[in-house]
């Protein structure tokens, strides 16, 4: 009995010891969880405090002092009724000249020559001024050089292009595409917004300034290409080669870019002027499938059309990775944040924290999705020649606009992985990486000068950096 009692006591002691050990483990675990929870709460509070501070202190006008010298010699911008009428007449005449580029080897040279003869008539002061040097480059492009009074200041360059893409009345135009007809106060025609408004606007501004005794402190160039719509292999490249041969160094280049948007971005109060500081990359990819031919009376297991359709469907259903906040769009929303109401203002000011959440909302609409990722669009699909013949060949073309944080090579690898079918051949027709991102910081002279110029002209707008899409 005593032995039995001793055994029971020993067993009880072990149970008590195990119970105490378990209690200590549970207590330590509880303390650890409490500490982790407290740490997570403090971290969350710290993140929210940083985000709130950034929301309240983000200064979108920092750096504008860099552009103050632009106001040293102010020339009134008034345009008389006679000047305005002549301006519109010249613009409409420019639209009526069909400077169409069809391919890198085919363009309307007659129209381009006509445009070359038209320019001196439209801008006689520019072409007669001893201050302006004009050169024709590659037969139809134009380079203007305007020296500044201070040679120590690095010049800049303004770019535009003369050529337009083909257009036919059957494409759904409200007016013939080269008529320059005016309807309800708007001038209709190919080139009105891409990009003869730039050509005529730049030269018209210089015409007015020279007539009013203007002499720039900082020199500049004006480059007008004649084949931009077909990659600029003659115009832009030869202008660049000419400037390089002369050792020209540019402070910044201003090309066609974005626009003043009003009512386009949901929740934004007032219009926004977007300065494109980069351009999306571009890729045109051909997918093709070759199989044995057949007759519809004895169909094969899977046709070339079926194989390719499945591949295309996979591309459309499996979107490219989300990259919101990794490119210039972060600056876009942060500069526009103060024009949103709370809580959107809080979210837009802090994409570093909220980009995953915002991306999932924005990708639900096509215009928002373009900010989030590299976009994928199947634009052409060809196959079959007869109703009862199973085609041995099918091809589709996919057009992609590459996000600034993505790359052409990365896009091709993603396509290959998503298609996942060796029967589908992939060929890069044309493509290039996203352009480098120009600085928009408070010390970026070019960006700040352009921003200040916009605000001086349109004080009601909000200015923000952004990305343009390749065309």
Rosetta blueprint (number, residue, H / E / L):
1 X L
2 X H
3 X H
4 X H
5 X H
6 X H
7 X H
8 X H
9 X H
10 X H
11 X H
12 X H
13 X H
14 X H
15 X H
16 X H
17 X H
18 X H
19 X H
20 X H
21 X H
22 X H
23 X H
24 X H
25 X H
26 X H
27 X H
28 X H
29 X H
30 X H
31 X H
32 X H
33 X H
34 X H
35 X H
36 X H
37 X H
38 X H
39 X H
40 X H
41 X H
42 X H
43 X H
44 X H
45 X H
46 X H
47 X H
48 X H
49 X H
50 X H
51 X H
52 X H
53 X H
54 X H
55 X H
56 X H
57 X H
58 X L
59 X L
60 X L
61 X L
62 X L
63 X L
64 X H
65 X H
66 X H
67 X H
68 X H
69 X H
70 X H
71 X H
72 X L
73 X L
74 X L
75 X L
76 X L
77 X L
78 X L
79 X L
80 X L
81 X H
82 X H
83 X H
84 X H
85 X H
86 X H
87 X H
88 X H
89 X H
90 X H
91 X H
92 X H
93 X H
94 X H
95 X H
96 X H
97 X L
98 X L
99 X L
100 X E
101 X E
102 X E
103 X E
104 X L
105 X L
106 X E
107 X E
108 X L
109 X H
110 X H
111 X H
112 X H
113 X H
114 X H
115 X H
116 X H
117 X H
118 X H
119 X H
120 X H
121 X H
122 X H
123 X L
124 X H
125 X H
126 X H
127 X H
128 X H
129 X L
130 X L
131 X L
132 X E
133 X E
134 X E
135 X E
136 X E
137 X E
138 X L
139 X L
140 X L
141 X E
142 X E
143 X E
144 X E
145 X E
146 X E
147 X L
148 X L
149 X L
150 X L
151 X L
152 X L
153 X L
154 X L
155 X L
156 X E
157 X E
158 X E
159 X E
160 X E
161 X E
162 X L
163 X L
164 X E
165 X L
166 X L
167 X L
168 X L
169 X H
170 X H
171 X H
172 X L
173 X L
174 X L
175 X L
176 X L
177 X L
178 X L
179 X L
180 X L
181 X L
182 X E
183 X E
184 X L
185 X L
186 X E
187 X E
188 X L
189 X L
190 X L
191 X L
192 X L
193 X L
194 X L
195 X L
196 X H
197 X H
198 X H
199 X H
200 X H
201 X H
202 X H
203 X H
204 X H
205 X H
206 X H
207 X H
208 X H
209 X H
210 X H
211 X H
212 X L
213 X L
214 X L
215 X L
216 X L
217 X L
218 X L
219 X L
220 X E
221 X E
222 X E
223 X E
224 X E
225 X E
226 X L
227 X L
228 X H
229 X H
230 X H
231 X L
232 X L
233 X L
234 X L
235 X H
236 X H
237 X H
238 X H
239 X H
240 X H
241 X H
242 X H
243 X H
244 X H
245 X H
246 X L
247 X L
248 X L
249 X L
250 X L
251 X L
252 X L
253 X E
254 X E
255 X L
256 X L
257 X L
258 X L
259 X L
260 X E
261 X E
262 X L
263 X L
264 X L
265 X L
266 X L
267 X L
268 X L
269 X L
270 X L
271 X L
272 X E
273 X E
274 X E
275 X E
276 X E
277 X E
278 X E
279 X E
280 X L
281 X E
282 X E
283 X E
284 X E
285 X E
286 X E
287 X E
288 X E
289 X E
290 X E
291 X L
292 X L
293 X L
294 X E
295 X E
296 X H
297 X H
298 X H
299 X L
300 X L
301 X L
302 X L
303 X L
304 X H
305 X H
306 X H
307 X H
308 X H
309 X H
310 X H
311 X H
312 X H
313 X H
314 X H
315 X H
316 X H
317 X H
318 X L
319 X L
320 X L
321 X L
322 X L
323 X L
324 X L
325 X L
326 X L
327 X L
328 X L
329 X H
330 X H
331 X H
332 X H
333 X H
334 X H
335 X H
336 X H
337 X H
338 X H
339 X H
340 X L
341 X L
342 X L
343 X L
344 X H
345 X H
346 X H
347 X H
348 X H
349 X L
350 X L
351 X H
352 X H
353 X H
354 X H
355 X H
356 X H
357 X H
358 X H
359 X H
360 X H
361 X H
362 X H
363 X L
364 X L
365 X L
366 X H
367 X H
368 X H
369 X H
370 X H
371 X H
372 X H
373 X L
374 X L
375 X E
376 X E
377 X E
378 X E
379 X E
380 X E
381 X E
382 X E
383 X E
384 X L
385 X L
386 X L
387 X L
388 X L
389 X E
390 X E
391 X L
392 X L
393 X E
394 X E
395 X E
396 X E
397 X E
398 X E
399 X E
400 X E
401 X E
402 X E
403 X L
404 X L
405 X L
406 X L
407 X L
408 X H
409 X H
410 X H
411 X H
412 X H
413 X H
414 X H
415 X H
416 X H
417 X H
418 X H
419 X H
420 X L
421 X L
422 X L
423 X L
424 X L
425 X E
426 X E
427 X E
428 X E
429 X E
430 X E
431 X E
432 X E
433 X L
434 X L
435 X L
436 X L
437 X L
438 X L
439 X L
440 X L
441 X L
442 X L
443 X L
444 X L
445 X H
446 X H
447 X H
448 X H
449 X H
450 X H
451 X H
452 X H
453 X H
454 X H
455 X H
456 X H
457 X H
458 X L
459 X L
460 X L
461 X L
462 X E
463 X E
464 X E
465 X E
466 X E
467 X E
468 X E
469 X L
470 X L
471 X L
